[in-house]
Structure formats: structure tokens, C-alpha cells
């Protein structure tokens, strides 16, 4: 963890005005290292991101006790994220209140996992302004990206059938792929991992399901 302190704050005001999104999250306070670790790994598994601590969801500034918050952020990044995430903290003084900017870089060792309250490790990803659990397909794609594994696609009747279907239909789920092609779940997952890794398909995760579209 690196730490800086600044009084001038146009930069952080500009961030707040943007609102939460795929690379920006607001936290009024940090009450749990396990919860904040989920957001950290979601950013690390994506393109990186920024946490602004001491800011309400409605973009108003609440302020924090900086030493307590810095401790919780460092604890989350060091002990509740696997691999450990090297964060950068910048403290801002705005109208007599303290806001902490926590910068999480894109990870070089994806996938990253967060430890939950039961001691289990889970990977998370960032989707719009939400932090969601990563599916097995997304996990395998992240592993391939880290290992720089080349993906070779053999266009069998299954691949051709799936792509033809998506040319006329917007999206498809894993379960629908198994029914469409009359193949097992494992075989369908492997095919989808290959197609997503090669950039032919795109994975979309929601709170309820995961679906795939043409890139």
C-alpha cells in the first residue's frame, strides 16, 4: 500500500460528479474488510478501478476517520484478497471532511479471489456499478488471459450451429446451448470458454444469470 495526502481536490470532485460505474464505487464508510475485498477483486479482475470512501451513493460527502478506514482498506487488500492487491491511497480534505481515494490497479495474476465471512474464497467481477460473482466460464477465461494461452477454434457443427443461431437471436444461456446442440454441460462450457477467449463471443453476467452474445 502506498499513501499520499492532498488538500487540493478538483480531481476527486470530478470523480464524484461522474457517479458510480464499472470502474468507480462510493462507500460512506467501511465496516467489513470482507465486503470491501469483493469490490477490490472485482476491479482487479477487470480494468482496475477506484473506491471513494467517505462519499454517499447520492454523491454527497460524508467524510471518514481516515486512520480507521486506511487500516480496513489495507487489511482487505493484504489479507482478504488472493493474490494480494497493491493499492494506492490518497487522502483528500474537502470542506473540513476527509475522503479517501483508493486506487486498485488491473491485476496481472487474474483471477483474484476475496475471502468471505466463512473463510471461503470467491472470485468477483464488475458489471456496470455492481460487484457480482464470477461464473466458471468467466474464471477460465481470466485464467487464460493471465497464462497468455492461445485459443484455437475448430469449427465443428456445434460451433457453426451456435453462431448461426446467434446471427438470428440476440443472446443465449449455457442451458440453452446444451438444449440447442444436444450436448452435455461440460462440453458446452468448454466451447463457450474457447469462443469467449478468442473474442468471438462476449459473456454478460447479471445478478440472476449469465448469457452470451456475438462480439
C-alpha positions in Angstrom: 0.0 0.0 0.0 1.2 3.5 -0.8 -0.3 6.6 0.8 -0.5 10.3 -0.2 -2.2 13.3 1.3 -3.6 16.3 -0.6 -5.5 19.4 0.1 -6.4 20.5 -3.4 -9.3 18.4 -4.6 -10.7 19.2 -8.1 -9.7 15.7 -9.2 -11.8 13.9 -6.6 -14.8 16.3 -7.1 -14.8 15.4 -10.8 -14.8 11.7 -9.9 -17.8 12.2 -7.5 -19.7 14.1 -10.2 -19.4 11.1 -12.6 -21.2 8.8 -10.3 -20.7 5.1 -9.7 -19.9 2.8 -12.6 -17.8 -0.1 -13.8 -14.6 1.5 -12.5 -15.8 3.7 -9.7 -17.6 2.9 -6.4 -18.6 5.0 -3.4 -18.5 3.9 0.2 -19.8 6.0 3.1 -17.7 4.0 5.4 -16.0 0.6 5.6 -17.4 -1.7 8.2 -16.2 -5.0 6.9 -12.8 -6.0 5.3 -14.5 -9.0 3.6 -17.1 -6.9 1.9 -14.7 -4.3 0.6 -12.4 -7.1 -0.6 -15.2 -8.2 -3.0 -15.1 -4.8 -4.7 -11.3 -4.8 -4.8 -11.0 -8.2 -6.6 -13.9 -7.2 -9.0 -11.8 -4.2 -10.1 -8.6 -6.2 -10.3 -10.3 -8.8 -12.4 -11.5 -6.1 -14.8 -9.5 -3.0 -15.8 -8.9 -1.7 -12.4 -11.0 1.0 -10.5 -11.3 3.5 -7.8 -13.0 3.4 -4.4 -14.0 6.7 -2.8 -14.5 6.2 0.9 -16.5 8.9 2.7 -18.9 9.5 -0.1 -22.6 8.7 -0.1 -24.4 7.0 -3.0 -26.1 10.3 -3.8 -22.7 11.9 -4.3 -22.7 13.9 -1.1 -19.6 13.9 1.1 -19.9 12.2 4.5 -16.3 12.2 5.5 -14.4 9.4 7.3 -12.0 8.8 10.2 -9.0 8.3 7.9 -6.9 6.1 10.1 -9.7 3.6 10.7 -10.6 3.5 7.0 -7.0 3.2 5.8 -6.4 0.3 8.2 -9.5 -1.5 6.9 -8.6 -0.9 3.2 -5.0 -2.2 3.8 -6.4 -5.2 5.7 -8.8 -6.1 2.9 -6.2 -5.8 0.2 -3.5 -7.7 2.1 -5.3 -10.5 3.9 -8.7 -10.8 2.2 -7.7 -10.7 -1.4 -5.8 -13.6 -3.1 -3.4 -12.7 -4.7 -2.6 -9.7 -2.5 -3.6 -6.4 -4.3 -1.2 -3.4 -4.1 -3.5 -0.5 -3.6 -2.7 3.2 -3.6 -4.4 5.5 -1.1 -4.8 9.3 -1.5 -6.4 11.3 1.3 -8.4 14.5 0.4 -9.6 17.2 2.6 -12.8 18.7 1.3 -14.8 21.3 3.3 -13.3 20.0 6.5 -14.1 16.4 5.7 -11.8 13.6 4.7 -12.3 11.5 1.6 -10.0 8.6 0.8 -9.4 7.7 -2.8 -8.3 4.0 -3.0 -6.9 3.1 -6.4 -7.0 -0.6 -7.4 -4.9 -1.5 -10.4 -5.8 -4.1 -13.0 -4.4 -7.4 -11.9 -1.6 -9.2 -13.5 -2.4 -12.5 -11.9 -6.1 -13.0 -12.7 -8.4 -14.3 -11.4 -8.4 -12.6 -8.0 -10.4 -14.0 -5.1 -12.0 -12.4 -2.0 -12.3 -14.3 1.3 -15.9 -14.3 2.7 -17.1 -14.4 6.4 -17.0 -18.2 6.3 -13.3 -18.3 5.1 -14.2 -19.4 1.6 -12.6 -17.7 -1.5 -14.7 -16.4 -4.3 -13.9 -14.5 -7.5 -15.9 -11.4 -8.4 -16.3 -9.2 -11.4 -17.5 -5.7 -12.1 -20.7 -5.3 -14.2 -21.8 -1.7 -14.6 -21.9 -0.4 -11.0 -22.4 -3.8 -9.3 -20.0 -6.4 -8.0 -21.1 -9.9 -8.9 -19.8 -13.5 -8.5 -17.8 -14.7 -11.5 -19.0 -17.8 -13.3 -16.9 -20.8 -14.0 -16.7 -19.7 -17.7 -15.5 -16.2 -16.8 -13.0 -17.7 -14.4 -11.5 -19.9 -17.0 -11.3 -17.0 -19.5 -9.5 -14.9 -16.9 -7.0 -17.8 -16.3 -6.3 -18.0 -20.0 -5.6 -14.3 -20.2 -3.1 -14.5 -17.3 -1.4 -17.5 -18.8 -1.3 -16.0 -22.3 -2.8 -19.2 -23.5 -3.6 -19.2 -27.3 -7.1 -20.3 -28.2 -7.6 -22.4 -31.4 -11.1 -22.8 -32.6 -12.1 -25.9 -34.5 -15.4 -25.1 -36.3 -17.4 -28.3 -35.8 -21.1 -28.5 -36.4 -21.6 -27.4 -32.8 -19.7 -24.1 -33.2 -21.4 -23.4 -36.6 -24.8 -24.2 -35.2 -24.3 -21.9 -32.3 -23.0 -19.0 -34.4 -25.8 -19.4 -36.9 -28.3 -19.3 -34.0 -26.8 -16.1 -32.6 -27.0 -14.5 -36.0 -30.7 -14.5 -35.7 -31.1 -14.4 -31.9 -29.6 -11.8 -29.6 -28.4 -14.0 -26.8 -28.2 -17.5 -25.4 -27.5 -19.1 -22.0 -25.4 -22.1 -21.2 -28.5 -24.2 -20.5 -30.0 -23.1 -23.9 -26.7 -24.1 -25.6 -26.9 -27.6 -24.2 -30.5 -27.9 -25.5 -29.8 -26.3 -28.9 -26.9 -28.6 -29.7 -27.9 -31.6 -27.6 -24.6 -31.8 -25.8 -23.6 -32.0 -22.1 -23.0 -29.1 -19.8 -19.2 -29.7 -19.6 -18.8 -29.8 -23.4 -20.9 -26.7 -23.8 -18.9 -24.8 -21.2 -15.6 -25.7 -22.9 -16.9 -24.5 -26.3 -18.1 -21.2 -24.8 -14.8 -20.7 -23.0 -13.0 -21.1 -26.3 -15.3 -18.7 -28.1 -15.1 -16.1 -25.4 -11.4 -16.3 -25.1 -11.0 -15.9 -28.9 -13.2 -12.8 -28.8 -15.9 -14.4 -30.9 -18.5 -14.3 -28.2 -19.0 -12.0 -25.3 -20.1 -13.1 -21.8 -22.7 -11.0 -19.9 -23.3 -11.5 -16.2 -26.3 -10.3 -14.3 -27.5 -11.0 -10.7 -29.7 -13.8 -12.0 -28.0 -15.4 -15.0 -25.2 -15.3 -17.5 -25.7 -15.1 -21.2 -23.7 -14.9 -24.4 -23.8 -12.7 -27.5 -21.7 -12.3 -30.6 -18.9 -9.8 -30.0 
